[in-house]
Amino acid sequence: MPRPHGFTYEQHAGGTVHISHHGRPATTLNGARAARFLAEAETSDPQLVMARWTGNYKRGNERTARHHPRNRR
């Protein structure tokens, strides 16, 4: 599974964090959620953290699920 890339974040006054993916807005975090995100982004891989917080990441089972007999039409 390829590693996520293309994520950026900007911290604004008032504790707001804007996360973008390839230049497009992905999510906005405020207050305690923004503080938890910033703490986690500093201690581990920021790209993985941003992918997880935005829900924009692959789980590795998309191809398998597509070929499952239940999903064939």
Predicted model as a PDB file, atoms N, CA, C, CB and O in Angstrom, pLDDT in the B-factor column:
MODEL        1                                                                  
ATOM      1  N   MET A   1       0.851  -1.169   0.000  1.00 52.00           N  
ATOM      2  CA  MET A   1       0.000   0.000   0.000  1.00 52.00           C  
ATOM      3  C   MET A   1       0.896   1.231   0.000  1.00 52.00           C  
ATOM      4  CB  MET A   1      -0.967  -0.002   1.220  1.00 52.00           C  
ATOM      5  O   MET A   1       1.777   1.350   0.851  1.00 52.00           O  
ATOM      6  N   PRO A   2       0.683   2.155  -0.947  1.00 60.00           N  
ATOM      7  CA  PRO A   2       1.517   3.356  -0.989  1.00 60.00           C  
ATOM      8  C   PRO A   2       1.231   4.272   0.187  1.00 60.00           C  
ATOM      9  CB  PRO A   2       1.300   4.107  -2.295  1.00 60.00           C  
ATOM     10  O   PRO A   2       0.122   4.317   0.719  1.00 60.00           O  
ATOM     11  N   ARG A   3       2.256   4.990   0.569  1.00 68.00           N  
ATOM     12  CA  ARG A   3       2.114   5.927   1.670  1.00 68.00           C  
ATOM     13  C   ARG A   3       1.359   7.161   1.199  1.00 68.00           C  
ATOM     14  CB  ARG A   3       3.491   6.315   2.240  1.00 68.00           C  
ATOM     15  O   ARG A   3       1.510   7.569   0.047  1.00 68.00           O  
ATOM     16  N   PRO A   4       0.548   7.764   2.069  1.00 71.00           N  
ATOM     17  CA  PRO A   4      -0.191   8.970   1.677  1.00 71.00           C  
ATOM     18  C   PRO A   4       0.756  10.130   1.421  1.00 71.00           C  
ATOM     19  CB  PRO A   4      -1.209   9.355   2.758  1.00 71.00           C  
ATOM     20  O   PRO A   4       1.809  10.232   2.051  1.00 71.00           O  
ATOM     21  N   HIS A   5       0.384  10.994   0.506  1.00 79.00           N  
ATOM     22  CA  HIS A   5       1.169  12.192   0.214  1.00 79.00           C  
ATOM     23  C   HIS A   5       0.233  13.277  -0.297  1.00 79.00           C  
ATOM     24  CB  HIS A   5       2.293  11.893  -0.824  1.00 79.00           C  
ATOM     25  O   HIS A   5      -0.915  13.006  -0.649  1.00 79.00           O  
ATOM     26  N   GLY A   6       0.727  14.493  -0.334  1.00 86.00           N  
ATOM     27  CA  GLY A   6      -0.058  15.601  -0.847  1.00 86.00           C  
ATOM     28  C   GLY A   6      -0.865  16.348   0.196  1.00 86.00           C  
ATOM     29  O   GLY A   6      -1.608  17.268  -0.145  1.00 86.00           O  
ATOM     30  N   PHE A   7      -0.735  15.976   1.457  1.00 91.00           N  
ATOM     31  CA  PHE A   7      -1.474  16.656   2.516  1.00 91.00           C  
ATOM     32  C   PHE A   7      -0.659  17.824   3.055  1.00 91.00           C  
ATOM     33  CB  PHE A   7      -1.828  15.676   3.652  1.00 91.00           C  
ATOM     34  O   PHE A   7       0.562  17.738   3.185  1.00 91.00           O  
ATOM     35  N   THR A   8      -1.346  18.910   3.364  1.00 93.00           N  
ATOM     36  CA  THR A   8      -0.730  20.053   4.044  1.00 93.00           C  
ATOM     37  C   THR A   8      -1.714  20.562   5.091  1.00 93.00           C  
ATOM     38  CB  THR A   8      -0.344  21.193   3.026  1.00 93.00           C  
ATOM     39  O   THR A   8      -2.923  20.359   4.982  1.00 93.00           O  
ATOM     40  N   TYR A   9      -1.176  21.221   6.096  1.00 95.00           N  
ATOM     41  CA  TYR A   9      -2.068  21.833   7.080  1.00 95.00           C  
ATOM     42  C   TYR A   9      -1.557  23.210   7.436  1.00 95.00           C  
ATOM     43  CB  TYR A   9      -2.189  20.957   8.344  1.00 95.00           C  
ATOM     44  O   TYR A   9      -0.359  23.488   7.389  1.00 95.00           O  
ATOM     45  N   GLU A  10      -2.504  24.068   7.797  1.00 95.00           N  
ATOM     46  CA  GLU A  10      -2.201  25.432   8.213  1.00 95.00           C  
ATOM     47  C   GLU A  10      -2.848  25.671   9.560  1.00 95.00           C  
ATOM     48  CB  GLU A  10      -2.691  26.471   7.164  1.00 95.00           C  
ATOM     49  O   GLU A  10      -4.029  25.387   9.761  1.00 95.00           O  
ATOM     50  N   GLN A  11      -2.060  26.197  10.472  1.00 94.00           N  
ATOM     51  CA  GLN A  11      -2.589  26.537  11.790  1.00 94.00           C  
ATOM     52  C   GLN A  11      -2.914  28.024  11.795  1.00 94.00           C  
ATOM     53  CB  GLN A  11      -1.572  26.175  12.930  1.00 94.00           C  
ATOM     54  O   GLN A  11      -2.065  28.846  11.450  1.00 94.00           O  
ATOM     55  N   HIS A  12      -4.126  28.370  12.180  1.00 93.00           N  
ATOM     56  CA  HIS A  12      -4.580  29.754  12.191  1.00 93.00           C  
ATOM     57  C   HIS A  12      -4.815  30.228  13.621  1.00 93.00           C  
ATOM     58  CB  HIS A  12      -5.860  29.907  11.359  1.00 93.00           C  
ATOM     59  O   HIS A  12      -4.838  29.441  14.567  1.00 93.00           O  
ATOM     60  N   ALA A  13      -4.987  31.530  13.744  1.00 89.00           N  
ATOM     61  CA  ALA A  13      -5.256  32.121  15.047  1.00 89.00           C  
ATOM     62  C   ALA A  13      -6.559  31.560  15.604  1.00 89.00           C  
ATOM     63  CB  ALA A  13      -5.321  33.662  14.948  1.00 89.00           C  
ATOM     64  O   ALA A  13      -7.483  31.242  14.856  1.00 89.00           O  
ATOM     65  N   GLY A  14      -6.617  31.448  16.884  1.00 90.00           N  
ATOM     66  CA  GLY A  14      -7.816  30.915  17.512  1.00 90.00           C  
ATOM     67  C   GLY A  14      -7.809  29.400  17.611  1.00 90.00           C  
ATOM     68  O   GLY A  14      -8.789  28.809  18.064  1.00 90.00           O  
ATOM     69  N   GLY A  15      -6.713  28.757  17.193  1.00 91.00           N  
ATOM     70  CA  GLY A  15      -6.609  27.313  17.325  1.00 91.00           C  
ATOM     71  C   GLY A  15      -7.246  26.515  16.201  1.00 91.00           C  
ATOM     72  O   GLY A  15      -7.439  25.308  16.345  1.00 91.00           O  
ATOM     73  N   THR A  16      -7.575  27.149  15.095  1.00 96.00           N  
ATOM     74  CA  THR A  16      -8.171  26.443  13.966  1.00 96.00           C  
ATOM     75  C   THR A  16      -7.080  25.869  13.082  1.00 96.00           C  
ATOM     76  CB  THR A  16      -9.085  27.378  13.153  1.00 96.00           C  
ATOM     77  O   THR A  16      -6.061  26.518  12.843  1.00 96.00           O  
ATOM     78  N   VAL A  17      -7.292  24.646  12.594  1.00 96.00           N  
ATOM     79  CA  VAL A  17      -6.357  23.991  11.688  1.00 96.00           C  
ATOM     80  C   VAL A  17      -7.120  23.603  10.426  1.00 96.00           C  
ATOM     81  CB  VAL A  17      -5.689  22.739  12.359  1.00 96.00           C  
ATOM     82  O   VAL A  17      -8.163  22.952  10.496  1.00 96.00           O  
ATOM     83  N   HIS A  18      -6.588  24.010   9.263  1.00 95.00           N  
ATOM     84  CA  HIS A  18      -7.171  23.647   7.975  1.00 95.00           C  
ATOM     85  C   HIS A  18      -6.258  22.608   7.324  1.00 95.00           C  
ATOM     86  CB  HIS A  18      -7.354  24.910   7.048  1.00 95.00           C  
ATOM     87  O   HIS A  18      -5.056  22.838   7.184  1.00 95.00           O  
ATOM     88  N   ILE A  19      -6.824  21.470   6.929  1.00 94.00           N  
ATOM     89  CA  ILE A  19      -6.066  20.416   6.264  1.00 94.00           C  
ATOM     90  C   ILE A  19      -6.509  20.371   4.807  1.00 94.00           C  
ATOM     91  CB  ILE A  19      -6.274  19.028   6.966  1.00 94.00           C  
ATOM     92  O   ILE A  19      -7.703  20.354   4.509  1.00 94.00           O  
ATOM     93  N   SER A  20      -5.522  20.352   3.897  1.00 92.00           N  
ATOM     94  CA  SER A  20      -5.789  20.288   2.464  1.00 92.00           C  
ATOM     95  C   SER A  20      -5.122  19.053   1.880  1.00 92.00           C  
ATOM     96  CB  SER A  20      -5.292  21.567   1.748  1.00 92.00           C  
ATOM     97  O   SER A  20      -4.122  18.558   2.401  1.00 92.00           O  
ATOM     98  N   HIS A  21      -5.701  18.565   0.782  1.00 89.00           N  
ATOM     99  CA  HIS A  21      -5.122  17.438   0.061  1.00 89.00           C  
ATOM    100  C   HIS A  21      -4.988  17.845  -1.395  1.00 89.00           C  
ATOM    101  CB  HIS A  21      -5.993  16.141   0.213  1.00 89.00           C  
ATOM    102  O   HIS A  21      -5.986  18.076  -2.078  1.00 89.00           O  
ATOM    103  N   HIS A  22      -3.745  17.934  -1.870  1.00 89.00           N  
ATOM    104  CA  HIS A  22      -3.435  18.399  -3.220  1.00 89.00           C  
ATOM    105  C   HIS A  22      -4.093  19.751  -3.500  1.00 89.00           C  
ATOM    106  CB  HIS A  22      -3.891  17.364  -4.259  1.00 89.00           C  
ATOM    107  O   HIS A  22      -4.643  19.969  -4.579  1.00 89.00           O  
ATOM    108  N   GLY A  23      -4.032  20.647  -2.527  1.00 90.00           N  
ATOM    109  CA  GLY A  23      -4.532  21.998  -2.692  1.00 90.00           C  
ATOM    110  C   GLY A  23      -6.022  22.180  -2.488  1.00 90.00           C  
ATOM    111  O   GLY A  23      -6.518  23.306  -2.537  1.00 90.00           O  
ATOM    112  N   ARG A  24      -6.748  21.093  -2.257  1.00 89.00           N  
ATOM    113  CA  ARG A  24      -8.192  21.191  -2.035  1.00 89.00           C  
ATOM    114  C   ARG A  24      -8.494  21.034  -0.554  1.00 89.00           C  
ATOM    115  CB  ARG A  24      -8.954  20.124  -2.858  1.00 89.00           C  
ATOM    116  O   ARG A  24      -7.903  20.180   0.107  1.00 89.00           O  
ATOM    117  N   PRO A  25      -9.411  21.850  -0.018  1.00 91.00           N  
ATOM    118  CA  PRO A  25      -9.750  21.720   1.406  1.00 91.00           C  
ATOM    119  C   PRO A  25     -10.302  20.326   1.716  1.00 91.00           C  
ATOM    120  CB  PRO A  25     -10.779  22.797   1.813  1.00 91.00           C  
ATOM    121  O   PRO A  25     -11.189  19.828   1.023  1.00 91.00           O  
ATOM    122  N   ALA A  26      -9.766  19.714   2.760  1.00 89.00           N  
ATOM    123  CA  ALA A  26     -10.225  18.385   3.167  1.00 89.00           C  
ATOM    124  C   ALA A  26     -11.056  18.465   4.443  1.00 89.00           C  
ATOM    125  CB  ALA A  26      -9.029  17.443   3.372  1.00 89.00           C  
ATOM    126  O   ALA A  26     -12.123  17.857   4.529  1.00 89.00           O  
ATOM    127  N   THR A  27     -10.572  19.212   5.435  1.00 91.00           N  
ATOM    128  CA  THR A  27     -11.313  19.342   6.691  1.00 91.00           C  
ATOM    129  C   THR A  27     -10.788  20.528   7.479  1.00 91.00           C  
ATOM    130  CB  THR A  27     -11.209  18.051   7.530  1.00 91.00           C  
ATOM    131  O   THR A  27      -9.701  21.041   7.214  1.00 91.00           O  
ATOM    132  N   THR A  28     -11.574  20.951   8.442  1.00 94.00           N  
ATOM    133  CA  THR A  28     -11.196  22.006   9.368  1.00 94.00           C  
ATOM    134  C   THR A  28     -11.400  21.488  10.779  1.00 94.00           C  
ATOM    135  CB  THR A  28     -12.018  23.307   9.120  1.00 94.00           C  
ATOM    136  O   THR A  28     -12.449  20.930  11.104  1.00 94.00           O  
ATOM    137  N   LEU A  29     -10.388  21.676  11.614  1.00 95.00           N  
ATOM    138  CA  LEU A  29     -10.455  21.237  13.006  1.00 95.00           C  
ATOM    139  C   LEU A  29     -10.423  22.460  13.913  1.00 95.00           C  
ATOM    140  CB  LEU A  29      -9.286  20.265  13.347  1.00 95.00           C  
ATOM    141  O   LEU A  29      -9.703  23.423  13.649  1.00 95.00           O  
ATOM    142  N   ASN A  30     -11.203  22.413  14.972  1.00 95.00           N  
ATOM    143  CA  ASN A  30     -11.288  23.520  15.923  1.00 95.00           C  
ATOM    144  C   ASN A  30     -11.085  23.012  17.338  1.00 95.00           C  
ATOM    145  CB  ASN A  30     -12.640  24.242  15.804  1.00 95.00           C  
ATOM    146  O   ASN A  30     -11.335  21.842  17.629  1.00 95.00           O  
ATOM    147  N   GLY A  31     -10.636  23.889  18.208  1.00 94.00           N  
ATOM    148  CA  GLY A  31     -10.576  23.631  19.640  1.00 94.00           C  
ATOM    149  C   GLY A  31      -9.738  22.437  20.038  1.00 94.00           C  
ATOM    150  O   GLY A  31      -8.588  22.306  19.620  1.00 94.00           O  
ATOM    151  N   ALA A  32     -10.318  21.566  20.848  1.00 95.00           N  
ATOM    152  CA  ALA A  32      -9.595  20.419  21.396  1.00 95.00           C  
ATOM    153  C   ALA A  32      -9.178  19.435  20.310  1.00 95.00           C  
ATOM    154  CB  ALA A  32     -10.449  19.708  22.430  1.00 95.00           C  
ATOM    155  O   ALA A  32      -8.107  18.835  20.396  1.00 95.00           O  
ATOM    156  N   ARG A  33     -10.019  19.265  19.287  1.00 95.00           N  
ATOM    157  CA  ARG A  33      -9.657  18.353  18.197  1.00 95.00           C  
ATOM    158  C   ARG A  33      -8.419  18.861  17.467  1.00 95.00           C  
ATOM    159  CB  ARG A  33     -10.832  18.193  17.208  1.00 95.00           C  
ATOM    160  O   ARG A  33      -7.552  18.067  17.103  1.00 95.00           O  
ATOM    161  N   ALA A  34      -8.323  20.162  17.250  1.00 95.00           N  
ATOM    162  CA  ALA A  34      -7.166  20.744  16.580  1.00 95.00           C  
ATOM    163  C   ALA A  34      -5.910  20.560  17.428  1.00 95.00           C  
ATOM    164  CB  ALA A  34      -7.404  22.238  16.292  1.00 95.00           C  
ATOM    165  O   ALA A  34      -4.843  20.252  16.896  1.00 95.00           O  
ATOM    166  N   ALA A  35      -6.028  20.745  18.732  1.00 95.00           N  
ATOM    167  CA  ALA A  35      -4.885  20.568  19.629  1.00 95.00           C  
ATOM    168  C   ALA A  35      -4.406  19.113  19.628  1.00 95.00           C  
ATOM    169  CB  ALA A  35      -5.254  21.002  21.059  1.00 95.00           C  
ATOM    170  O   ALA A  35      -3.202  18.856  19.604  1.00 95.00           O  
ATOM    171  N   ARG A  36      -5.356  18.155  19.656  1.00 95.00           N  
ATOM    172  CA  ARG A  36      -4.980  16.735  19.604  1.00 95.00           C  
ATOM    173  C   ARG A  36      -4.311  16.399  18.277  1.00 95.00           C  
ATOM    174  CB  ARG A  36      -6.217  15.839  19.812  1.00 95.00           C  
ATOM    175  O   ARG A  36      -3.340  15.642  18.246  1.00 95.00           O  
ATOM    176  N   PHE A  37      -4.823  16.956  17.177  1.00 95.00           N  
ATOM    177  CA  PHE A  37      -4.231  16.721  15.868  1.00 95.00           C  
ATOM    178  C   PHE A  37      -2.798  17.241  15.827  1.00 95.00           C  
ATOM    179  CB  PHE A  37      -5.071  17.386  14.771  1.00 95.00           C  
ATOM    180  O   PHE A  37      -1.898  16.529  15.381  1.00 95.00           O  
ATOM    181  N   LEU A  38      -2.573  18.469  16.286  1.00 95.00           N  
ATOM    182  CA  LEU A  38      -1.238  19.062  16.248  1.00 95.00           C  
ATOM    183  C   LEU A  38      -0.250  18.264  17.086  1.00 95.00           C  
ATOM    184  CB  LEU A  38      -1.286  20.505  16.735  1.00 95.00           C  
ATOM    185  O   LEU A  38       0.895  18.062  16.680  1.00 95.00           O  
ATOM    186  N   ALA A  39      -0.691  17.811  18.255  1.00 95.00           N  
ATOM    187  CA  ALA A  39       0.188  17.005  19.105  1.00 95.00           C  
ATOM    188  C   ALA A  39       0.551  15.693  18.417  1.00 95.00           C  
ATOM    189  CB  ALA A  39      -0.482  16.725  20.462  1.00 95.00           C  
ATOM    190  O   ALA A  39       1.700  15.254  18.479  1.00 95.00           O  
ATOM    191  N   GLU A  40      -0.408  15.078  17.774  1.00 94.00           N  
ATOM    192  CA  GLU A  40      -0.153  13.806  17.092  1.00 94.00           C  
ATOM    193  C   GLU A  40       0.707  14.003  15.845  1.00 94.00           C  
ATOM    194  CB  GLU A  40      -1.476  13.134  16.711  1.00 94.00           C  
ATOM    195  O   GLU A  40       1.560  13.167  15.549  1.00 94.00           O  
ATOM    196  N   ALA A  41       0.497  15.092  15.113  1.00 93.00           N  
ATOM    197  CA  ALA A  41       1.269  15.364  13.900  1.00 93.00           C  
ATOM    198  C   ALA A  41       2.737  15.627  14.217  1.00 93.00           C  
ATOM    199  CB  ALA A  41       0.676  16.557  13.153  1.00 93.00           C  
ATOM    200  O   ALA A  41       3.609  15.335  13.399  1.00 93.00           O  
ATOM    201  N   GLU A  42       3.019  16.177  15.398  1.00 93.00           N  
ATOM    202  CA  GLU A  42       4.399  16.455  15.785  1.00 93.00           C  
ATOM    203  C   GLU A  42       5.149  15.200  16.202  1.00 93.00           C  
ATOM    204  CB  GLU A  42       4.427  17.459  16.909  1.00 93.00           C  
ATOM    205  O   GLU A  42       6.370  15.139  16.062  1.00 93.00           O  
ATOM    206  N   THR A  43       4.440  14.196  16.713  1.00 93.00           N  
ATOM    207  CA  THR A  43       5.118  13.015  17.246  1.00 93.00           C  
ATOM    208  C   THR A  43       5.216  11.858  16.263  1.00 93.00           C  
ATOM    209  CB  THR A  43       4.414  12.551  18.470  1.00 93.00           C  
ATOM    210  O   THR A  43       5.989  10.929  16.496  1.00 93.00           O  
ATOM    211  N   SER A  44       4.451  11.886  15.163  1.00 91.00           N  
ATOM    212  CA  SER A  44       4.541  10.798  14.191  1.00 91.00           C  
ATOM    213  C   SER A  44       4.507  11.373  12.777  1.00 91.00           C  
ATOM    214  CB  SER A  44       3.388   9.776  14.395  1.00 91.00           C  
ATOM    215  O   SER A  44       4.592  12.589  12.604  1.00 91.00           O  
ATOM    216  N   ASP A  45       4.386  10.522  11.778  1.00 89.00           N  
ATOM    217  CA  ASP A  45       4.411  10.946  10.379  1.00 89.00           C  
ATOM    218  C   ASP A  45       3.202  11.831  10.070  1.00 89.00           C  
ATOM    219  CB  ASP A  45       4.434   9.717   9.440  1.00 89.00           C  
ATOM    220  O   ASP A  45       2.069  11.351  10.110  1.00 89.00           O  
ATOM    221  N   PRO A  46       3.418  13.111   9.763  1.00 90.00           N  
ATOM    222  CA  PRO A  46       2.293  14.019   9.536  1.00 90.00           C  
ATOM    223  C   PRO A  46       1.393  13.591   8.381  1.00 90.00           C  
ATOM    224  CB  PRO A  46       2.808  15.407   9.275  1.00 90.00           C  
ATOM    225  O   PRO A  46       0.181  13.795   8.447  1.00 90.00           O  
ATOM    226  N   GLN A  47       1.951  13.004   7.326  1.00 89.00           N  
ATOM    227  CA  GLN A  47       1.128  12.582   6.191  1.00 89.00           C  
ATOM    228  C   GLN A  47       0.140  11.494   6.602  1.00 89.00           C  
ATOM    229  CB  GLN A  47       2.015  12.081   5.045  1.00 89.00           C  
ATOM    230  O   GLN A  47      -1.028  11.538   6.215  1.00 89.00           O  
ATOM    231  N   LEU A  48       0.597  10.528   7.376  1.00 88.00           N  
ATOM    232  CA  LEU A  48      -0.295   9.467   7.849  1.00 88.00           C  
ATOM    233  C   LEU A  48      -1.351  10.017   8.798  1.00 88.00           C  
ATOM    234  CB  LEU A  48       0.509   8.365   8.544  1.00 88.00           C  
ATOM    235  O   LEU A  48      -2.514   9.616   8.747  1.00 88.00           O  
ATOM    236  N   VAL A  49      -0.944  10.926   9.652  1.00 91.00           N  
ATOM    237  CA  VAL A  49      -1.878  11.516  10.615  1.00 91.00           C  
ATOM    238  C   VAL A  49      -2.965  12.298   9.880  1.00 91.00           C  
ATOM    239  CB  VAL A  49      -1.129  12.439  11.612  1.00 91.00           C  
ATOM    240  O   VAL A  49      -4.147  12.173  10.199  1.00 91.00           O  
ATOM    241  N   MET A  50      -2.564  13.104   8.894  1.00 90.00           N  
ATOM    242  CA  MET A  50      -3.553  13.889   8.157  1.00 90.00           C  
ATOM    243  C   MET A  50      -4.485  12.987   7.353  1.00 90.00           C  
ATOM    244  CB  MET A  50      -2.857  14.886   7.227  1.00 90.00           C  
ATOM    245  O   MET A  50      -5.681  13.262   7.260  1.00 90.00           O  
ATOM    246  N   ALA A  51      -3.956  11.920   6.774  1.00 88.00           N  
ATOM    247  CA  ALA A  51      -4.803  10.990   6.022  1.00 88.00           C  
ATOM    248  C   ALA A  51      -5.833  10.348   6.945  1.00 88.00           C  
ATOM    249  CB  ALA A  51      -3.946   9.902   5.339  1.00 88.00           C  
ATOM    250  O   ALA A  51      -6.999  10.200   6.580  1.00 88.00           O  
ATOM    251  N   ARG A  52      -5.398   9.975   8.125  1.00 87.00           N  
ATOM    252  CA  ARG A  52      -6.314   9.339   9.071  1.00 87.00           C  
ATOM    253  C   ARG A  52      -7.369  10.313   9.581  1.00 87.00           C  
ATOM    254  CB  ARG A  52      -5.539   8.761  10.242  1.00 87.00           C  
ATOM    255  O   ARG A  52      -8.542   9.954   9.685  1.00 87.00           O  
ATOM    256  N   TRP A  53      -6.968  11.530   9.898  1.00 89.00           N  
ATOM    257  CA  TRP A  53      -7.913  12.514  10.434  1.00 89.00           C  
ATOM    258  C   TRP A  53      -8.922  12.967   9.390  1.00 89.00           C  
ATOM    259  CB  TRP A  53      -7.163  13.718  10.974  1.00 89.00           C  
ATOM    260  O   TRP A  53     -10.040  13.340   9.747  1.00 89.00           O  
ATOM    261  N   THR A  54      -8.562  12.945   8.115  1.00 88.00           N  
ATOM    262  CA  THR A  54      -9.501  13.352   7.072  1.00 88.00           C  
ATOM    263  C   THR A  54     -10.314  12.178   6.553  1.00 88.00           C  
ATOM    264  CB  THR A  54      -8.759  14.008   5.925  1.00 88.00           C  
ATOM    265  O   THR A  54     -11.307  12.378   5.854  1.00 88.00           O  
ATOM    266  N   GLY A  55      -9.911  10.963   6.881  1.00 80.00           N  
ATOM    267  CA  GLY A  55     -10.614   9.790   6.371  1.00 80.00           C  
ATOM    268  C   GLY A  55     -10.244   9.486   4.937  1.00 80.00           C  
ATOM    269  O   GLY A  55     -10.901   8.670   4.292  1.00 80.00           O  
ATOM    270  N   ASN A  56      -9.208  10.121   4.426  1.00 64.00           N  
ATOM    271  CA  ASN A  56      -8.801   9.965   3.042  1.00 64.00           C  
ATOM    272  C   ASN A  56      -7.594   9.034   2.967  1.00 64.00           C  
ATOM    273  CB  ASN A  56      -8.477  11.336   2.407  1.00 64.00           C  
ATOM    274  O   ASN A  56      -6.468   9.483   2.752  1.00 64.00           O  
ATOM    275  N   TYR A  57      -7.829   7.764   3.141  1.00 61.00           N  
ATOM    276  CA  TYR A  57      -6.753   6.804   3.014  1.00 61.00           C  
ATOM    277  C   TYR A  57      -7.329   5.468   2.596  1.00 61.00           C  
ATOM    278  CB  TYR A  57      -5.963   6.677   4.328  1.00 61.00           C  
ATOM    279  O   TYR A  57      -8.494   5.169   2.858  1.00 61.00           O  
ATOM    280  N   LYS A  58      -6.513   4.677   1.952  1.00 58.00           N  
ATOM    281  CA  LYS A  58      -6.943   3.368   1.462  1.00 58.00           C  
ATOM    282  C   LYS A  58      -6.765   2.345   2.569  1.00 58.00           C  
ATOM    283  CB  LYS A  58      -6.148   2.950   0.192  1.00 58.00           C  
ATOM    284  O   LYS A  58      -5.854   2.442   3.392  1.00 58.00           O  
ATOM    285  N   ARG A  59      -7.634   1.384   2.570  1.00 56.00           N  
ATOM    286  CA  ARG A  59      -7.571   0.338   3.577  1.00 56.00           C  
ATOM    287  C   ARG A  59      -6.972  -0.948   3.029  1.00 56.00           C  
ATOM    288  CB  ARG A  59      -8.948   0.067   4.128  1.00 56.00           C  
ATOM    289  O   ARG A  59      -6.735  -1.891   3.784  1.00 56.00           O  
ATOM    290  N   GLY A  60      -6.723  -0.998   1.725  1.00 56.00           N  
ATOM    291  CA  GLY A  60      -6.076  -2.145   1.129  1.00 56.00           C  
ATOM    292  C   GLY A  60      -7.028  -3.240   0.670  1.00 56.00           C  
ATOM    293  O   GLY A  60      -6.575  -4.229   0.092  1.00 56.00           O  
ATOM    294  N   ASN A  61      -8.323  -3.103   0.903  1.00 55.00           N  
ATOM    295  CA  ASN A  61      -9.238  -4.174   0.554  1.00 55.00           C  
ATOM    296  C   ASN A  61     -10.173  -3.794  -0.593  1.00 55.00           C  
ATOM    297  CB  ASN A  61     -10.045  -4.568   1.762  1.00 55.00           C  
ATOM    298  O   ASN A  61     -11.119  -4.529  -0.875  1.00 55.00           O  
ATOM    299  N   GLU A  62      -9.931  -2.662  -1.261  1.00 57.00           N  
ATOM    300  CA  GLU A  62     -10.846  -2.221  -2.306  1.00 57.00           C  
ATOM    301  C   GLU A  62     -10.895  -3.206  -3.468  1.00 57.00           C  
ATOM    302  CB  GLU A  62     -10.440  -0.848  -2.809  1.00 57.00           C  
ATOM    303  O   GLU A  62     -11.977  -3.547  -3.945  1.00 57.00           O  
ATOM    304  N   ARG A  63      -9.736  -3.666  -3.926  1.00 60.00           N  
ATOM    305  CA  ARG A  63      -9.712  -4.586  -5.055  1.00 60.00           C  
ATOM    306  C   ARG A  63     -10.334  -5.923  -4.670  1.00 60.00           C  
ATOM    307  CB  ARG A  63      -8.275  -4.791  -5.553  1.00 60.00           C  
ATOM    308  O   ARG A  63     -11.080  -6.506  -5.458  1.00 60.00           O  
ATOM    309  N   THR A  64     -10.043  -6.411  -3.487  1.00 65.00           N  
ATOM    310  CA  THR A  64     -10.597  -7.669  -3.022  1.00 65.00           C  
ATOM    311  C   THR A  64     -12.118  -7.585  -2.931  1.00 65.00           C  
ATOM    312  CB  THR A  64     -10.000  -8.047  -1.664  1.00 65.00           C  
ATOM    313  O   THR A  64     -12.814  -8.511  -3.349  1.00 65.00           O  
ATOM    314  N   ALA A  65     -12.628  -6.513  -2.403  1.00 64.00           N  
ATOM    315  CA  ALA A  65     -14.073  -6.357  -2.251  1.00 64.00           C  
ATOM    316  C   ALA A  65     -14.756  -6.243  -3.612  1.00 64.00           C  
ATOM    317  CB  ALA A  65     -14.391  -5.122  -1.396  1.00 64.00           C  
ATOM    318  O   ALA A  65     -15.877  -6.724  -3.784  1.00 64.00           O  
ATOM    319  N   ARG A  66     -14.096  -5.617  -4.573  1.00 67.00           N  
ATOM    320  CA  ARG A  66     -14.687  -5.461  -5.897  1.00 67.00           C  
ATOM    321  C   ARG A  66     -14.897  -6.815  -6.565  1.00 67.00           C  
ATOM    322  CB  ARG A  66     -13.805  -4.573  -6.774  1.00 67.00           C  
ATOM    323  O   ARG A  66     -15.846  -6.982  -7.331  1.00 67.00           O  
ATOM    324  N   HIS A  67     -14.034  -7.777  -6.289  1.00 70.00           N  
ATOM    325  CA  HIS A  67     -14.105  -9.084  -6.932  1.00 70.00           C  
ATOM    326  C   HIS A  67     -14.876 -10.111  -6.108  1.00 70.00           C  
ATOM    327  CB  HIS A  67     -12.716  -9.595  -7.198  1.00 70.00           C  
ATOM    328  O   HIS A  67     -14.966 -11.274  -6.502  1.00 70.00           O  
ATOM    329  N   HIS A  68     -15.416  -9.711  -5.004  1.00 73.00           N  
ATOM    330  CA  HIS A  68     -16.191 -10.634  -4.177  1.00 73.00           C  
ATOM    331  C   HIS A  68     -17.494 -10.986  -4.901  1.00 73.00           C  
ATOM    332  CB  HIS A  68     -16.486 -10.012  -2.775  1.00 73.00           C  
ATOM    333  O   HIS A  68     -18.106 -10.106  -5.506  1.00 73.00           O  
ATOM    334  N   PRO A  69     -17.936 -12.256  -4.856  1.00 77.00           N  
ATOM    335  CA  PRO A  69     -19.151 -12.658  -5.579  1.00 77.00           C  
ATOM    336  C   PRO A  69     -20.376 -11.820  -5.240  1.00 77.00           C  
ATOM    337  CB  PRO A  69     -19.453 -14.096  -5.292  1.00 77.00           C  
ATOM    338  O   PRO A  69     -21.224 -11.597  -6.104  1.00 77.00           O  
ATOM    339  N   ARG A  70     -20.485 -11.358  -4.017  1.00 75.00           N  
ATOM    340  CA  ARG A  70     -21.621 -10.550  -3.613  1.00 75.00           C  
ATOM    341  C   ARG A  70     -21.653  -9.206  -4.358  1.00 75.00           C  
ATOM    342  CB  ARG A  70     -21.582 -10.317  -2.106  1.00 75.00           C  
ATOM    343  O   ARG A  70     -22.729  -8.646  -4.570  1.00 75.00           O  
ATOM    344  N   ASN A  71     -20.495  -8.691  -4.752  1.00 72.00           N  
ATOM    345  CA  ASN A  71     -20.421  -7.380  -5.381  1.00 72.00           C  
ATOM    346  C   ASN A  71     -20.379  -7.441  -6.902  1.00 72.00           C  
ATOM    347  CB  ASN A  71     -19.216  -6.653  -4.882  1.00 72.00           C  
ATOM    348  O   ASN A  71     -20.351  -6.396  -7.552  1.00 72.00           O  
ATOM    349  N   ARG A  72     -20.375  -8.620  -7.477  1.00 71.00           N  
ATOM    350  CA  ARG A  72     -20.377  -8.746  -8.950  1.00 71.00           C  
ATOM    351  C   ARG A  72     -21.783  -8.570  -9.471  1.00 71.00           C  
ATOM    352  CB  ARG A  72     -19.807 -10.119  -9.400  1.00 71.00           C  
ATOM    353  O   ARG A  72     -22.743  -9.004  -8.834  1.00 71.00           O  
ATOM    354  N   ARG A  73     -21.914  -7.942 -10.614  1.00 67.00           N  
ATOM    355  CA  ARG A  73     -23.246  -7.778 -11.231  1.00 67.00           C  
ATOM    356  C   ARG A  73     -23.178  -8.081 -12.684  1.00 67.00           C  
ATOM    357  CB  ARG A  73     -23.792  -6.369 -11.025  1.00 67.00           C  
ATOM    358  O   ARG A  73     -24.191  -8.001 -13.379  1.00 67.00           O  
TER     359      ARG A  73                                                      
ENDMDL                                                                          
END                                                                             
